[in-house]
């Protein structure tokens, strides 16, 4: 795997022999000059942001894949944006089967990533540390706090109140299933992977210009547990306290078959 900053991606591609280019909800400069088929995976976003993903000049995307059911969200693409558009359903990973730990102290897993930029990470850390401190003093039974945090995350994202900090690597979805309670941001992948588990979850939306996590948290919070509403933070705190004192699992959300295979089939058809 080659890792490159977004402005350098096209330069890296110049020296590579590829048969197709797939872009996952990102704006990569100068792709319109490439001869290979171009595929855009377009995740749900505010409608006024969609046009920014149009290729420069008159080059259309050869295929736009919308990774959700058609009745959930369908972007309004202007003329010449794409040759073909396909909704494929939710794309997600199923967690591994995880045995429950009988009689163990409840584990609260916090998976909020790096929290965005350094200043955003500091604000989020302050919110979460305040919640943890309130739970420590207001909860009748012991519990542990584990923070899933990539090694590349800014130091401002590290929680003072965490009992353990670890890098989950590519197995965060399995960590979701193994936890007793999860606090997570409301990104596309995280929400779907959490929905597939039985783990009660509180969603914490991050401010994003493209990814509307606030609306996603409002839509999915009641289905997986709750979401942190800044207007009434005490409601989320009380929900967490109840989950720690009287743990109750929930049924997984039925997402239907993952659309990953259908997306792959449509991409391969371009080659």
TORBALUM-990271 format. One line per 2 residues: number of its first residue (from 1); their letters; for each residue x, y, z of C-alpha. Coordinates in pm, 1 decimal, always signed. Each point is the difference from the previous one (the first is absolute). Layout:
! TORBALUM-990271
NUM = a = X/Y/Z | ...
END
This chain:
! TORBALUM-990271
1 = xx = +0.0/+0.0/+0.0 | +124.6/+348.9/-87.1
3 = xx = -105.1/+289.0/+224.4 | +1.2/+354.9/-135.3
5 = xx = -146.2/+335.1/+97.9 | -295.4/+96.9/-218.2
7 = xx = +183.5/+272.2/-201.0 | +272.2/-255.3/-84.0
9 = xx = -227.8/-287.4/-102.3 | -13.6/+83.3/-369.8
11 = xx = +378.3/+30.7/-12.8 | +36.4/-340.5/+160.0
13 = xx = -244.8/-147.0/-250.8 | +204.8/+135.7/-290.3
15 = xx = +265.0/-262.9/+59.9 | -243.4/-286.7/+54.3
17 = xx = -155.4/-241.5/-248.2 | -367.2/-36.5/+95.3
19 = xx = -313.6/-122.2/-177.3 | -252.8/+213.6/+189.7
21 = xx = -3.0/+273.0/+264.1 | -252.1/-10.5/+285.6
23 = xx = -42.1/+308.2/+219.3 | -188.5/-25.7/+329.3
25 = xx = -179.2/+333.1/+61.7 | +308.7/+210.9/-57.1
27 = xx = +107.9/+273.2/-239.9 | +326.7/-101.6/-166.3
29 = xx = +159.4/+258.8/-231.7 | +46.0/-54.0/-376.3
31 = xx = -168.6/-338.8/-23.4 | -182.4/+114.9/-313.8
33 = xx = +326.2/-33.2/-195.7 | +20.9/-374.8/+64.2
35 = xx = -102.1/-251.6/-268.5 | -108.9/-277.5/+238.6
37 = xx = -363.0/-44.4/+110.6 | -77.8/+231.0/+291.0
39 = xx = -233.7/-109.4/+279.6 | -132.2/+220.0/+280.3
41 = xx = -147.1/-149.1/+316.6 | -230.3/+277.9/+117.1
43 = xx = -119.6/-24.4/+358.8 | -301.3/+195.1/+122.6
45 = xx = +63.3/+371.6/+50.6 | -184.5/+332.3/-15.8
47 = xx = -125.5/+55.4/-355.8 | +185.8/+328.9/-34.5
49 = xx = +331.7/-187.8/+37.4 | -52.3/-253.6/-277.2
51 = xx = +95.9/+223.1/-294.1 | +351.4/+44.7/+143.9
53 = xx = +69.8/-361.3/-100.6 | -55.3/+67.3/-371.0
55 = xx = +314.5/-63.1/-205.7 | +154.2/+307.7/-166.9
57 = xx = -58.2/+60.2/-369.0 | -251.1/-219.0/-178.4
59 = xx = +121.7/-335.0/+135.6 | -280.5/-187.2/+180.6
61 = xx = +53.2/-268.6/+260.4 | -39.1/-337.6/-168.7
63 = xx = -190.1/-127.5/+303.1 | -134.2/+151.9/+321.1
65 = xx = -74.1/-253.9/+273.0 | -240.0/+112.5/+273.3
67 = xx = +58.8/-231.4/+301.5 | -348.3/-1.6/+148.4
69 = xx = -351.0/-115.6/-93.9 | -163.4/+213.0/-268.5
71 = xx = -285.1/+103.3/+229.4 | +247.4/+131.6/+259.5
73 = xx = +187.6/+258.2/-207.6 | +48.5/+63.3/-371.3
75 = xx = +214.9/+296.8/-106.7 | -131.6/+245.5/-256.4
77 = xx = +278.6/-12.5/-258.6 | -0.4/+258.5/-275.2
79 = xx = +38.1/-76.1/-369.3 | +342.8/-132.3/-94.2
81 = xx = +96.6/-91.4/+358.0 | +11.2/-376.9/-61.4
83 = xx = -63.8/-258.1/-271.0 | -162.3/-240.9/+246.5
85 = xx = -127.2/+18.7/+359.0 | -69.7/-306.5/+215.9
87 = xx = -135.4/-36.6/+352.7 | +133.1/-323.3/+149.4
89 = xx = -130.7/-1.2/+358.2 | +203.0/+45.0/+316.4
91 = xx = +363.6/-112.5/-19.0 | +122.5/-136.7/+332.4
93 = xx = +205.1/-265.8/+178.2 | -154.7/-258.0/+230.1
95 = xx = +176.6/-36.6/+336.1 | +150.5/-327.5/+110.7
97 = xx = -201.4/-208.1/+246.8 | +111.0/+114.2/+345.3
99 = xx = -78.6/-201.9/+316.3 | -149.1/+204.1/+284.9
101 = xx = +201.8/+37.6/+322.5 | -225.7/-116.9/+281.3
103 = xx = +20.9/+205.6/+318.9 | +273.3/+234.5/-122.9
105 = xx = +17.4/+370.6/+83.7 | -178.2/+194.3/-278.5
107 = xx = +234.3/+137.5/-266.8 | -77.1/+334.7/-159.2
109 = xx = +179.0/+25.6/-335.7 | +57.0/+349.0/-136.8
111 = xx = +74.0/+7.4/-372.9 | -2.2/+359.2/-114.5
113 = xx = +313.9/-18.8/-212.1 | +241.8/+289.0/-3.6
115 = xx = -282.3/+250.3/+39.5 | +86.9/+190.5/-317.2
117 = xx = +247.0/+288.8/+16.9 | +200.9/+59.8/+316.3
119 = xx = -234.2/+269.1/+135.0 | -307.0/-213.7/-76.3
121 = xx = +165.1/-298.3/+169.0 | +62.8/+206.9/+313.0
123 = xx = -365.4/+110.1/+16.8 | -126.8/-355.2/-46.5
125 = xx = +243.1/-133.1/+259.8 | -126.9/+259.0/+248.4
127 = xx = -361.1/-105.2/-59.8 | +77.1/-368.7/+40.1
129 = xx = +220.4/+43.8/+307.1 | -281.2/+200.1/+162.2
131 = xx = -244.5/-281.6/-74.8 | +239.2/-261.7/+140.5
133 = xx = +57.5/+202.4/+317.7 | -374.9/+40.8/+50.4
135 = xx = -53.8/-373.0/-47.4 | +275.5/-83.0/+249.3
137 = xx = -171.0/+203.4/+272.5 | -362.2/-70.9/-91.3
139 = xx = -2.4/-371.5/-82.8 | -68.3/-260.3/+265.0
141 = xx = +224.5/-274.5/-140.3 | +359.4/-14.7/-128.0
143 = xx = +83.2/+7.8/-370.6 | +305.6/+41.0/-219.4
145 = xx = +57.4/+241.4/-286.8 | +198.9/-113.7/-302.9
147 = xx = +89.8/+236.9/-282.6 | +58.1/-130.2/-352.2
149 = xx = +249.8/+242.7/-151.0 | +228.6/-36.3/-300.7
151 = xx = +367.2/+65.2/+65.3 | -4.7/+286.1/-254.1
153 = xx = -277.3/+186.2/+186.7 | +92.5/+339.4/+151.0
155 = xx = +96.7/-0.7/+367.3 | -291.0/+238.5/+62.1
157 = xx = -236.9/-291.2/-64.8 | +130.6/-216.1/+285.9
159 = xx = -245.8/-11.3/+289.2 | +117.5/+70.5/+353.6
161 = xx = -276.4/-220.4/+141.2 | +77.1/-313.8/-202.1
163 = xx = +122.9/-304.8/+190.9 | +149.6/-144.9/-317.1
165 = xx = +87.5/+141.8/-342.9 | +64.9/-237.0/-289.6
167 = xx = +29.8/-0.5/-378.9 | -271.5/-229.3/-142.5
169 = xx = +161.3/-13.8/-343.3 | -249.4/-134.4/-253.6
171 = xx = -208.1/-186.4/+261.1 | -203.5/+287.4/+144.1
173 = xx = -325.1/-168.8/-104.6 | +92.1/-304.9/+209.0
175 = xx = +81.0/+229.1/+293.1 | -347.4/+151.5/-34.5
177 = xx = -157.4/-343.9/+34.6 | +213.8/-93.1/+302.1
179 = xx = -71.2/+317.0/+200.3 | -283.8/+39.8/+248.7
181 = xx = -70.6/+360.2/-101.2 | +144.0/+214.5/-280.8
183 = xx = +36.4/+374.8/-43.7 | +81.8/+72.7/-364.6
185 = xx = -1.5/+275.9/-256.1 | -267.3/-27.8/-269.8
187 = xx = +205.4/-72.4/-310.1 | -148.5/-221.5/-272.9
189 = xx = +212.8/-308.5/+70.4 | -20.5/+22.7/+378.4
191 = xx = -378.3/+35.2/+10.2 | -58.5/-298.8/-227.9
193 = xx = +252.4/-220.5/+179.1 | -158.8/+91.9/+333.3
195 = xx = -347.6/-67.6/-138.6 | +106.6/-358.4/-74.9
197 = xx = +86.2/-63.4/+367.2 | -211.1/-44.5/+313.1
199 = xx = +200.8/+267.7/+181.9 | -188.1/+299.9/+144.9
201 = xx = +156.7/+309.0/-155.9 | +4.0/+374.6/+49.8
203 = xx = +81.5/+191.5/-319.8 | +195.6/+325.2/+27.5
205 = xx = -28.2/+197.6/-326.0 | +304.2/+191.9/-121.4
207 = xx = -33.5/+321.2/-199.8 | +92.3/-78.5/-361.3
209 = xx = -45.9/+205.7/-316.6 | -89.2/-301.2/-217.1
211 = xx = -92.9/-285.0/+232.3 | -316.3/+111.0/+183.7
213 = xx = +58.2/-188.3/+323.7 | -263.1/+197.1/+190.9
215 = xx = -281.0/-123.6/-223.9 | +144.7/-351.6/-2.8
217 = xx = +19.5/-5.6/+380.3 | -361.0/+116.6/+27.4
219 = xx = -113.6/-270.2/-242.8 | +203.7/-290.1/+138.9
221 = xx = +31.9/+93.1/+368.3 | -342.2/-138.8/+99.7
223 = xx = +71.8/-320.0/-195.6 | +332.2/-76.7/+170.7
225 = xx = -57.3/+173.2/+333.9 | +7.9/+378.4/+14.2
227 = xx = +194.1/+301.9/-124.8 | +164.8/+287.2/+183.1
229 = xx = -222.1/+303.3/-52.4 | +197.8/+310.9/+105.0
231 = xx = -329.2/+164.3/+100.1 | -73.4/-268.4/+262.5
233 = xx = +330.5/-174.6/+87.4 | -142.3/-120.6/+330.9
235 = xx = -233.4/-236.7/-188.4 | +294.1/-182.2/-160.6
237 = xx = +184.3/-8.5/+332.8 | -300.2/-158.9/+171.4
239 = xx = -29.8/-254.6/-282.7 | +365.2/-100.4/+44.3
241 = xx = -42.5/-29.5/+376.6 | -297.5/-232.4/-42.4
243 = xx = +187.8/-215.9/-251.4 | +291.9/-39.3/+241.2
245 = xx = -218.4/-86.5/+299.5 | -248.4/-224.5/-184.4
247 = xx = +165.1/-121.5/-323.4 | -253.9/-93.7/-266.9
249 = xx = +102.2/-123.9/-344.5 | -209.4/+92.5/-303.1
251 = xx = -84.6/-185.0/-322.8 | +221.8/+77.2/-301.8
253 = xx = -148.1/+228.3/-263.6 | -104.0/-178.4/-320.5
255 = xx = +201.5/+173.9/-271.6 | -66.8/-254.7/-271.9
257 = xx = +288.2/-155.5/-197.4 | +315.2/+210.7/-19.8
259 = xx = +29.5/+184.9/-330.0 | +372.8/-65.2/-23.9
261 = xx = -35.5/-289.0/-244.7 | -236.7/+194.3/-226.3
263 = xx = +234.0/+301.5/+2.9 | +292.8/-225.1/-95.0
265 = xx = -202.4/-159.8/-281.0 | -83.5/+337.4/-150.6
267 = xx = +360.4/+118.8/+21.5 | +131.0/-317.9/-164.5
269 = xx = -250.8/+45.6/-282.1 | +189.0/+316.4/-99.8
271 = x = +331.3/-181.0/-51.2
END
